[in-house]
């Protein structure tokens, strides 16, 4: 900001201050924090006649005339603070600071805005949200108010319902996270808004609910087991008394059900159907997976597939809560050579026909070959395709690749 601030620049500065401080001002109206005054210095550093001479009397006079005209247009709640300056031996009071309360600042910026400079906050909605939070017994702070303001009205309603419900239910341990009977809350609402609910409710219901048991579907592909005539497909649930048919030396995690159901025979191997992005949390602490000699992952060649691999590998690289050691995760059919070998199956649109978007997410736990493939399909720039679905690759090829890896590692 220059030494002499014009009315236009002062209004722009006031608009920025509203954007920065409106949550504090609205919260203060309800007794949270100190009263907020919006102010813009109009001649910083210019307090003496000598400073005026350095700027030039013509520039000073023009600036003063602009403010004399503009001061007659100031709305209620906005004022000019004037301070004396002695120029050529003559003392006079000149504009020094533009000050306003919240409503005055809003009127000032609203009355003078252009389409490109429309106010970023509606004070009516902001105040209504603040009152609703206080009425529900929520924690009102400038940070929570700003976060709630960004929500759609439907999500605000769910948030208020959730705060009310939590006050009525001090114990949430009889429900899982997706069972909470909060009016209007869909089963995945907390995935996005759980942290905000924690901040406004003063408790984190995500830590209170009954844990969701890990349930995984698996296929026994050991040929000796198949010859016994026993069941080939099974399910395993955390904490149940059911035991798997045999302890595998190799666990292969896949994402597609068909890939699991019809995977070819491989000795001492169990094929597990992963849980998408939840695979790391669901599978990482399963004792018999941690006890396997080899854990191998095969997913789609797309941004999500590599993100799952990265998270799964990072999670298993840490010891389990029960003391089980860290486990290395190997991938198959997810390297740059695989990207080129199966390129005829590459697609650019999802099942709904929407273009598949690039991904800027860094994935530090990929190998160099995996990173090359990921960068190719996830780049923001042009690329031949963004996805090769797992089921497009013949299962015989996957089994052959798995056996190659096992032979190299001595299984």
C-alpha positions in Angstrom: 0.0 0.0 0.0 1.4 3.4 -1.0 2.0 6.3 1.4 -1.3 7.9 0.4 -4.2 5.5 0.2 -7.1 6.5 -2.1 -10.7 5.8 -1.2 -10.8 3.0 -3.8 -7.8 1.3 -2.3 -9.1 1.8 1.2 -12.4 0.1 0.3 -10.4 -2.8 -1.2 -8.3 -3.1 1.9 -11.5 -3.0 4.1 -12.9 -5.9 2.0 -9.8 -8.0 2.6 -10.1 -7.2 6.4 -13.7 -8.4 6.4 -12.6 -11.7 4.7 -9.9 -12.1 7.3 -11.8 -11.1 10.5 -15.5 -11.5 10.0 -15.6 -14.8 12.0 -14.0 -13.0 15.0 -16.4 -10.1 14.6 -19.5 -12.2 14.5 -18.3 -14.4 17.3 -17.6 -11.3 19.5 -21.3 -10.3 19.0 -22.2 -13.4 20.9 -19.6 -12.8 23.6 -16.8 -14.9 22.2 -13.7 -12.8 22.1 -13.2 -9.1 22.0 -15.1 -6.6 19.9 -13.5 -6.1 16.5 -13.0 -2.8 14.8 -12.0 -2.7 11.2 -9.5 0.0 10.3 -7.3 1.0 7.4 -4.5 3.5 7.7 -4.8 6.2 5.0 -1.4 7.9 5.1 1.1 5.5 6.9 4.3 7.3 7.7 3.0 10.7 6.6 2.6 12.6 9.9 4.6 15.8 9.3 4.8 18.7 6.9 8.2 17.5 5.8 6.8 14.1 4.7 4.1 16.0 2.8 6.7 18.0 1.0 8.6 14.8 0.0 5.3 13.5 -1.5 4.6 16.7 -3.3 1.9 19.2 -2.4 0.0 18.5 -5.6 -0.3 14.8 -4.8 -1.3 15.7 -1.2 -4.0 18.1 -2.3 -5.5 15.7 -4.8 -5.6 13.0 -2.2 -7.2 15.3 0.4 -9.9 16.4 -2.1 -10.7 12.7 -2.9 -11.3 12.0 0.7 -13.3 15.2 1.3 -15.7 14.1 -1.4 -15.7 10.5 -0.3 -16.3 11.3 3.3 -19.7 12.7 2.5 -20.7 9.2 1.1 -19.7 7.1 4.1 -22.5 4.9 5.4 -23.6 4.5 9.0 -21.0 2.7 11.0 -18.0 4.0 9.1 -16.0 7.0 10.0 -12.7 8.9 9.4 -10.2 9.5 12.2 -8.4 12.8 11.5 -5.1 13.8 12.9 -3.2 17.1 12.7 -0.4 17.9 10.3 1.3 21.2 10.1 2.1 22.2 6.5 4.0 25.4 5.7 3.3 26.6 9.2 -0.5 26.0 9.0 -1.9 23.3 11.2 -4.9 21.3 9.9 -6.7 18.0 10.6 -6.4 15.5 7.8 -7.8 11.9 7.3 -5.6 9.4 9.0 -7.6 6.2 9.5 -10.8 4.7 8.0 -12.6 2.9 10.8 -15.8 0.8 10.8 -17.8 -1.7 12.7 -18.8 -5.0 11.0 -22.0 -3.7 9.5 -20.5 -0.4 8.4 -17.6 -2.2 6.8 -20.0 -4.5 5.0 -22.2 -1.6 3.8 -19.1 0.3 2.6 -17.8 -2.6 0.6 -21.2 -3.8 -0.7 -22.2 -0.3 -1.9 -18.9 0.2 -3.8 -18.2 -3.4 -5.1 -18.0 -4.5 -8.7 -19.0 -7.9 -10.0 -15.4 -9.1 -9.6 -15.3 -7.8 -6.0 -18.5 -9.1 -4.6 -18.4 -9.7 -0.8 -17.2 -13.1 0.1 -19.5 -13.5 3.2 -23.1 -12.9 3.8 -23.4 -11.5 7.3 -27.0 -12.6 7.6 -26.1 -16.2 7.1 -23.0 -15.9 9.2 -24.9 -14.6 12.2 -27.7 -17.1 11.7 -25.1 -19.9 11.8 -23.4 -18.5 14.9 -26.8 -18.3 16.7 -27.7 -21.9 15.6 -24.4 -23.2 16.9 -24.8 -21.5 20.3 -28.4 -22.7 20.6 -27.4 -26.3 20.0 -24.7 -26.0 22.7 -21.9 -26.2 20.1 -18.5 -24.7 20.7 -18.4 -21.4 18.9 -15.0 -20.1 17.8 -14.0 -18.0 14.8 -12.4 -21.1 13.3 -15.4 -23.3 13.7 -17.7 -20.5 12.4 -15.6 -20.1 9.3 -15.6 -23.9 8.7 -19.4 -24.2 9.2 -20.0 -21.2 6.9 -18.3 -23.2 4.1 -20.8 -26.0 4.4 -23.8 -26.5 2.3 -27.1 -25.8 4.1 -28.0 -29.5 4.2 -24.6 -30.3 5.9 -25.1 -27.5 8.4 -28.5 -29.0 9.3 -26.8 -32.4 9.8 -24.0 -30.9 11.9 -26.5 -29.2 14.2 -28.5 -32.4 14.5 -25.3 -34.3 15.3 -24.4 -31.8 18.1 -27.9 -32.1 19.5 -27.8 -35.9 19.3 -24.4 -36.1 21.1 -25.7 -33.9 23.9 -28.6 -36.3 24.3 -26.4 -39.4 24.1 -23.3 -39.2 26.3 -22.4 -42.8 25.4 -22.1 -43.7 21.7 -20.4 -47.1 22.2 -23.4 -49.2 21.3 -23.3 -48.0 17.7 -20.7 -48.3 14.9 -19.8 -45.1 13.1 -22.2 -45.9 10.2 -25.1 -46.8 12.6 -25.3 -43.5 14.4 -29.0 -42.5 14.2 -28.5 -38.8 13.7 -31.3 -37.3 11.6 -30.2 -36.6 8.1 -26.8 -38.1 8.4 -25.8 -40.5 5.7 -23.4 -43.3 6.5 -20.3 -41.6 5.1 -21.0 -38.1 6.3 -18.5 -38.4 9.2 -15.7 -39.4 6.7 -15.7 -35.8 5.5 -17.0 -33.8 8.5 -15.9 -35.8 11.5 -13.2 -33.4 12.5 -15.5 -30.4 12.3 -18.1 -32.2 14.4 -15.4 -33.0 17.0 -14.4 -29.3 17.1 -18.0 -28.0 17.6 -19.2 -30.8 19.9 -16.2 -31.0 22.1 -15.9 -34.8 21.7 -14.8 -37.1 18.9 -17.6 -39.6 18.4 -15.3 -41.5 16.0 -13.2 -42.6 19.0 -16.3 -43.6 21.0 -18.3 -45.8 18.7 -18.1 -49.6 18.6 -15.3 -50.6 16.2 -16.3 -52.1 12.9 -15.1 -55.6 12.6 -12.9 -56.6 9.7 -14.8 -58.9 7.4 -12.9 -60.1 4.4 -13.7 -62.5 1.6 -11.0 -64.9 0.5 -10.3 -67.8 -1.8 -8.1 -70.8 -1.1 -6.1 -71.4 -4.2 -3.7 -74.1 -2.9 -4.1 -77.1 -5.2 -3.8 -79.7 -2.4 -6.6 -77.9 -0.5 -8.7 -77.9 -3.6 -8.2 -81.7 -4.0 -9.5 -82.3 -0.5 -13.0 -81.3 -1.6 -13.3 -78.7 1.1 -14.7 -75.2 0.5 -12.8 -73.0 -1.8 -14.3 -69.6 -0.9 -14.5 -68.3 2.7 -14.9 -65.2 4.9 -13.0 -64.2 8.0 -14.1 -61.8 10.7 -12.0 -60.2 13.4 -12.6 -61.8 16.8 -14.7 -64.7 15.5 -13.8 -68.3 16.5 -13.6 -69.4 12.9 -10.2 -70.3 11.6 -8.9 -70.3 8.1 -8.3 -73.6 6.4 -4.6 -73.3 6.3 -1.9 -70.8 7.2 -0.7 -69.4 3.9 2.9 -68.6 3.1 1.7 -66.2 0.4 -1.2 -63.7 0.7 -2.3 -62.0 -2.5 -4.6 -59.0 -2.1 -6.7 -58.1 -5.1 -9.4 -55.5 -5.6 -11.8 -57.2 -8.1 -14.1 -60.0 -7.0 -13.8 -61.9 -10.2 -10.0 -61.8 -9.9 -10.3 -63.4 -6.4 -13.0 -66.0 -7.3 -11.3 -67.4 -10.3 -7.6 -67.0 -9.5 -5.6 -70.1 -10.7 -4.1 -72.6 -8.3 -0.9 -71.5 -6.5 0.6 -73.5 -3.6 0.4 -72.2 -0.1 -1.5 -69.1 -1.2 -4.8 -67.4 -0.2 -6.3 -64.6 -2.4 -8.0 -61.9 -0.3 -10.4 -59.3 -1.7 -9.2 -55.9 -0.5 -11.3 -53.1 0.7 -10.3 -50.4 -1.7 -8.8 -47.4 0.1 -9.7 -49.0 3.4 -7.5 -52.0 2.7 -4.6 -50.8 4.9 -6.8 -50.4 8.0 -8.8 -53.5 7.3 -6.1 -56.0 6.5 -2.9 -54.7 8.2 -3.7 -56.1 11.6 -5.1 -59.5 10.5 -2.7 -62.0 12.3 -2.5 -64.6 9.6 -1.7 -62.0 7.0 1.1 -60.6 9.1 2.3 -64.2 9.7 2.6 -65.0 5.9 6.0 -65.1 4.4 4.9 -62.9 1.5 2.2 -60.2 1.2 1.6 -59.2 -2.4 -0.8 -56.6 -3.8 -2.3 -56.4 -7.2 -4.7 -53.5 -8.0 -5.9 -51.4 -10.9 -3.4 -49.4 -12.8 -4.8 -46.1 -11.9 -4.4 -43.3 -9.4 -6.6 -45.1 -6.8 -4.8 -48.4 -7.3 -1.4 -46.8 -6.6 -2.8 -44.8 -3.6 -4.1 -48.1 -2.1 -0.7 -49.8 -2.6 1.1 -46.9 -1.1 -1.0 -46.8 2.0 -1.1 -50.6 2.4 2.7 -50.7 2.1 3.2 -47.9 4.6 0.9 -49.4 7.1 2.4 -52.9 7.0 5.9 -51.3 7.3 5.0 -50.6 10.9 4.6 -53.3 13.6 1.1 -54.3 14.4 -0.5 -53.3 17.8 -0.2 -56.9 18.9 3.5 -56.9 18.4 3.5 -58.6 15.0 6.5 -57.5 13.0 6.6 -55.2 10.0 5.9 -56.8 6.7 7.1 -55.9 3.2 4.5 -55.6 0.5 5.3 -56.5 -3.1 3.2 -55.6 -6.1 2.5 -57.5 -9.3 1.4 -56.1 -12.7 1.7 -52.5 -11.5 5.0 -51.4 -13.0 5.8 -49.3 -16.0 6.4 -52.3 -18.2 2.9 -53.6 -17.4 1.5 -50.2 -18.3 2.9 -50.6 -21.8 2.2 -54.3 -22.2 -1.5 -54.0 -21.5 -2.0 -50.5 -23.0 -4.7 -51.8 -25.3 -7.0 -52.0 -22.3 -6.4 -48.4 -21.2 -9.4 -46.2 -20.7 -9.9 -42.5 -19.9 -13.5 -42.5 -18.6 -15.1 -44.2 -15.5 -18.1 -46.5 -15.6 -20.4 -43.5 -15.6 -18.7 -42.0 -18.7 -17.0 -39.2 -16.8 -13.4 -38.3 -17.6 -11.0 -39.8 -15.1 -9.2 -36.9 -13.3 -5.4 -36.6 -12.7 -4.0 -36.9 -9.2 -1.4 -34.6 -7.7 -1.0 -36.7 -4.6 2.6 -37.7 -3.9 3.0 -41.4 -3.1 6.4 -41.9 -1.4 6.1 -45.6 -0.7 6.1 -46.7 -4.4 9.1 -48.3 -6.1 10.8 -46.5 -8.9 9.0 -48.7 -11.5 5.6 -48.2 -9.8 6.2 -44.4 -9.6 7.0 -44.2 -13.3 3.7 -45.9 -14.1 1.8 -43.8 -11.6 3.2 -40.5 -12.9 2.3 -41.6 -16.4 -1.4 -42.2 -15.7 -1.9 -39.6 -13.0 -0.1 -36.6 -14.7 -2.0 -33.4 -15.1 -0.6 -33.3 -18.6 -1.7 -35.3 -21.7 -1.5 -39.1 -21.3 -2.8 -41.9 -23.6 -5.0 -43.3 -20.8 -5.6 -43.1 -17.1 -6.7 -46.6 -16.1 -6.2 -50.3 -16.8 -8.7 -52.2 -14.8 -7.5 -55.3 -13.0 -10.1 -57.7 -14.6 -8.9 -56.7 -18.1 -5.6 -58.6 -17.4 -5.8 -62.4 -17.9 -5.6 -64.3 -14.6 -3.1 -66.7 -16.1 -0.8 -63.8 -16.6 -1.2 -62.7 -13.0 -0.6 -66.3 -11.7 2.5 -66.5 -13.9 3.8 -63.2 -12.6 3.2 -64.3 -9.0 5.1 -67.5 -9.5 8.0 -65.7 -11.1 8.3 -63.5 -8.0 8.0 -66.4 -5.7 10.7 -68.3 -7.6 13.0 -65.3 -7.4 12.5 -65.0 -3.7 12.9 -68.7 -3.0 9.4 -69.8 -2.1 
